[in-house]
Amino acid sequence: MTEVVMGIDGGGSGVRVVIATPDLAICGQSEGPAANPSVIGTDAAAVTIQAAMRAALDAAGLAADQIAAVGIGVAGAATTHSAGWLSQVVAAVMPQARIVSSTDYEIALVGALGRREGVLVLAGTGSLAYGVNAAGQSALAGAWGYLLDDAGSGYWIGIQALQAVARAADGRAPTTALTPALLGTLGLHDAQDLVPWLYRAAAPRTREIARLAPLVLEAAEAGDPVAEGIVSRASAELALAARTIIRRLDMDAPPIAFAGGLLTNDTLLSRRLCAALGLDAAPVPRYPPVIGAALLALLSR
């Protein structure tokens, strides 16, 4: 039988699993709920991932010992601190398989470019740039989380917009179309209502703030100068992260991939970033991250 491998993408919105042949023909696949261990805990994440693995095996009509290798990348479980946990999760279902523990951003890079070489710029709720050079050396910039940095991310754009609304309410900054747009979306009557909305919430409103980013992009497209300034700074931060990776890895005109909803859709941010990086158009990924995980498993042969 042709050697088959499994790829696992544990993204923030859900877990995806594929079983594929060396030519990337899909034998079986499955999906499950979010499996970020930093959000739902390691025990619950393990159960979710393992259930999706078994569902993919059932869909392919294969037994666990027929899978030669497994590539896995999970949001909130970087290999720098969670490689052992990732291996344990996979080995509990497939003790005989080769296990290639990775990160969600590395499998996104490999999937987008079809190989483990190049630079990925990601802007979703969070942000980062990640690269691998021809010698296999890798580097990461960003991914510090919303409290430390995540410049250019959806959260960063959203919080910059809320700060602009607060400053405009004081008269410390120009009035902006962001005020009615954001307050209306949040169901608030006045800028002062932002204080209890933000500080009295039962949990950090990270995702809710990140979901304000499209409103900022719309306002920028419509010509609001405050929103335009936020988008301009966001693209500059993302371009800086990408150029930092290129410099650290001593790369010469590497292929560049985009990931995250703010860059994989046609937005003012993606267009500004393309211009900053000298790209004619936003790069289109060859494969989704889950196929990138399967490719990493194939590369382990």
C-alpha positions in Angstrom: 0.0 0.0 0.0 1.2 3.6 -0.8 2.5 5.3 2.3 -0.2 7.6 3.7 0.3 10.5 6.2 -2.0 12.6 8.4 -2.0 16.3 8.7 -3.6 18.1 11.7 -4.3 21.8 11.8 -5.5 22.9 15.2 -6.5 26.5 14.4 -8.3 28.9 16.7 -11.7 28.4 15.1 -11.5 24.6 14.7 -9.4 21.5 14.2 -9.0 20.0 10.7 -7.5 16.6 9.9 -6.6 15.1 6.5 -5.1 11.8 5.5 -3.2 12.0 2.2 -1.0 10.1 -0.2 2.5 11.3 -1.3 0.9 13.1 -4.3 -1.6 14.8 -1.8 -4.6 12.9 -2.8 -7.0 13.1 0.1 -8.1 9.7 1.5 -10.2 11.0 4.3 -10.7 14.1 6.4 -12.6 15.5 9.3 -13.3 18.7 11.3 -13.9 19.5 14.9 -14.4 22.4 17.3 -11.6 24.7 18.4 -8.6 23.0 20.1 -6.4 25.8 21.3 -5.1 24.4 24.7 -4.4 28.0 25.9 -8.2 28.6 25.6 -9.9 25.4 26.5 -7.2 23.6 28.4 -4.8 20.8 27.5 -7.1 17.9 28.4 -10.1 19.2 26.4 -7.9 20.1 23.5 -6.4 16.6 23.5 -9.8 15.0 23.4 -10.9 17.2 20.6 -7.9 16.6 18.4 -8.0 12.8 19.1 -11.7 12.6 18.2 -10.9 14.4 14.9 -8.0 12.0 14.2 -10.2 9.0 14.7 -13.0 10.5 12.5 -10.5 11.0 9.7 -9.4 7.4 10.0 -13.0 6.2 9.8 -13.6 8.4 6.8 -10.5 6.9 5.0 -11.4 3.4 6.1 -7.9 3.0 7.6 -6.5 1.7 10.8 -4.1 3.8 13.0 -1.1 1.5 12.2 -1.6 2.3 8.5 -0.5 5.9 8.9 3.2 6.3 8.4 3.6 9.8 9.8 1.6 12.7 11.3 2.3 16.4 11.0 0.6 18.6 13.5 0.4 22.3 14.3 -1.9 23.7 16.9 -2.6 27.3 17.8 -1.5 28.0 21.4 0.9 25.1 21.4 4.2 26.2 19.9 6.8 23.5 19.7 9.1 25.7 21.9 7.0 24.9 24.9 4.5 22.2 23.8 6.4 19.7 21.6 6.1 17.0 24.2 2.3 17.5 24.7 1.7 17.5 20.9 3.6 14.2 20.6 1.6 12.6 23.5 -1.7 13.7 21.9 -0.8 12.0 18.6 0.9 9.0 20.1 -2.2 8.1 22.1 -4.0 7.3 18.9 -1.1 6.4 16.6 1.8 5.1 18.7 3.7 3.7 15.7 3.6 6.8 13.4 6.5 9.2 13.0 5.3 12.5 14.6 6.4 15.8 13.2 5.4 18.5 15.8 5.2 22.0 14.3 3.3 25.2 14.9 0.1 26.6 13.3 2.1 29.3 11.5 4.7 26.9 10.1 2.1 24.6 8.6 0.4 27.7 7.1 3.8 28.6 5.5 4.4 25.1 4.1 0.8 24.9 2.8 0.8 28.3 1.3 4.2 27.9 -0.5 4.2 24.1 -1.0 7.6 23.8 0.7 9.3 24.6 3.9 11.1 27.7 2.7 10.0 31.4 2.5 8.3 34.0 4.6 4.8 34.1 6.0 3.1 37.3 7.2 0.0 36.6 9.3 -2.6 39.1 10.4 -5.8 37.8 12.1 -6.7 38.4 15.7 -3.0 38.3 16.3 0.0 39.0 14.0 3.4 37.6 13.2 6.0 37.0 10.5 7.8 33.7 10.2 10.4 32.4 7.8 12.6 29.5 6.9 15.7 29.9 4.7 17.3 27.4 2.3 19.5 26.1 5.1 16.4 25.2 7.2 17.0 27.9 9.7 13.9 29.6 11.0 13.0 32.9 12.7 9.8 34.4 14.2 8.9 38.0 14.7 5.7 39.0 16.6 3.3 36.5 18.1 3.7 38.2 21.5 0.0 38.4 22.2 -2.3 41.3 22.6 -0.9 42.6 25.9 2.7 42.8 24.6 2.5 43.6 20.9 0.7 41.9 18.0 1.2 45.1 16.0 -0.8 45.2 12.8 -3.2 42.5 14.0 -7.0 42.7 14.1 -6.9 43.3 17.8 -4.2 46.0 17.4 -6.3 47.8 14.7 -9.4 47.5 16.9 -7.8 48.9 20.0 -6.2 51.7 18.1 -9.6 52.6 16.8 -11.2 52.6 20.3 -8.3 54.7 21.6 -9.0 57.2 18.7 -12.7 57.3 19.7 -11.7 58.0 23.3 -9.3 60.7 22.4 -11.8 62.3 20.0 -14.4 62.3 22.8 -12.0 64.3 25.0 -11.1 66.7 22.2 -7.4 65.5 22.3 -7.7 64.2 18.7 -9.8 64.9 15.6 -13.3 63.7 15.3 -13.7 60.5 13.3 -16.2 58.4 11.5 -15.0 55.6 13.7 -17.0 56.9 16.6 -20.5 56.2 15.3 -19.4 53.1 13.4 -17.8 51.4 16.5 -20.3 52.6 19.1 -23.2 51.5 16.9 -21.6 48.1 16.3 -21.0 47.6 20.1 -24.5 48.8 21.0 -23.2 51.7 23.0 -24.7 55.2 23.2 -21.7 57.2 24.2 -17.9 56.9 24.2 -17.9 56.9 28.0 -19.8 53.6 27.8 -16.6 52.0 26.5 -15.2 52.1 30.1 -17.6 49.6 31.6 -17.9 47.6 28.4 -14.1 47.0 28.4 -13.2 47.0 32.1 -16.2 45.2 33.6 -16.3 42.3 31.2 -16.1 38.8 32.6 -13.2 38.0 30.3 -10.9 40.0 28.0 -12.7 41.2 24.9 -9.8 40.3 22.6 -11.8 38.7 19.9 -14.6 41.3 20.0 -12.1 44.1 19.7 -10.4 42.3 16.8 -13.7 42.0 15.0 -13.8 45.8 14.8 -10.9 45.8 12.4 -13.1 45.4 9.2 -15.0 48.5 10.3 -11.7 50.4 10.5 -10.7 49.2 7.0 -14.1 50.3 5.6 -13.8 53.7 7.2 -10.3 54.0 5.8 -11.5 53.1 2.3 -14.2 55.7 2.7 -11.5 58.4 3.3 -11.6 58.8 7.1 -8.1 60.2 7.9 -8.0 58.7 11.4 -8.8 55.2 10.1 -6.4 55.7 7.2 -3.7 56.5 9.7 -4.3 53.3 11.7 -4.3 51.1 8.5 -1.1 52.8 7.3 0.6 52.1 10.7 -0.6 48.5 10.7 0.8 47.8 7.2 4.1 49.5 8.2 4.4 47.2 11.3 3.6 44.1 9.3 6.1 45.0 6.6 8.7 45.7 9.3 8.2 42.2 10.8 8.6 40.6 7.3 11.7 42.6 6.5 13.1 41.7 10.0 12.7 38.0 9.2 14.4 38.4 5.8 17.3 40.2 7.4 17.7 37.8 10.3 17.8 34.8 7.9 19.9 36.5 5.3 17.4 35.7 2.6 17.5 37.1 -0.9 14.0 37.9 -2.4 12.3 34.9 -0.7 8.7 33.9 -1.7 6.2 35.5 0.6 2.8 34.2 1.8 0.0 35.9 3.5 -2.3 34.3 6.2 -5.1 35.5 8.4 -8.4 37.0 7.4 -7.1 40.6 7.2 -4.5 39.6 4.5 -6.0 36.7 2.6 -9.0 38.8 1.6 -8.7 41.9 -0.6 -8.5 44.7 1.9 -6.8 48.1 2.1 -4.4 46.5 4.5 -3.4 43.7 2.2 -2.9 46.1 -0.7 -0.8 48.5 1.4 1.3 45.6 2.6 1.9 44.4 -0.9 3.1 47.8 -1.9 5.4 48.0 1.1 6.9 44.6 0.3 7.1 45.2 -3.5 4.5 42.6 -4.4 2.3 43.1 -7.5 -0.6 41.4 -5.8 -1.5 39.5 -2.7 0.0 36.0 -2.9 -2.5 33.1 -3.3 -1.8 30.1 -1.1 -1.2 26.8 -2.9 -2.8 24.7 -0.1 -4.5 25.3 3.2 -2.5 24.8 6.5 -3.8 21.3 7.1 -2.2 20.2 3.8 0.9 22.0 5.0 0.9 19.7 8.0 0.6 16.7 5.8 3.5 18.0 3.7 5.6 18.3 6.8 4.9 14.6 7.6 5.9 13.7 4.0 9.1 15.6 4.3 10.0 13.6 7.4 10.6 10.5 5.3 
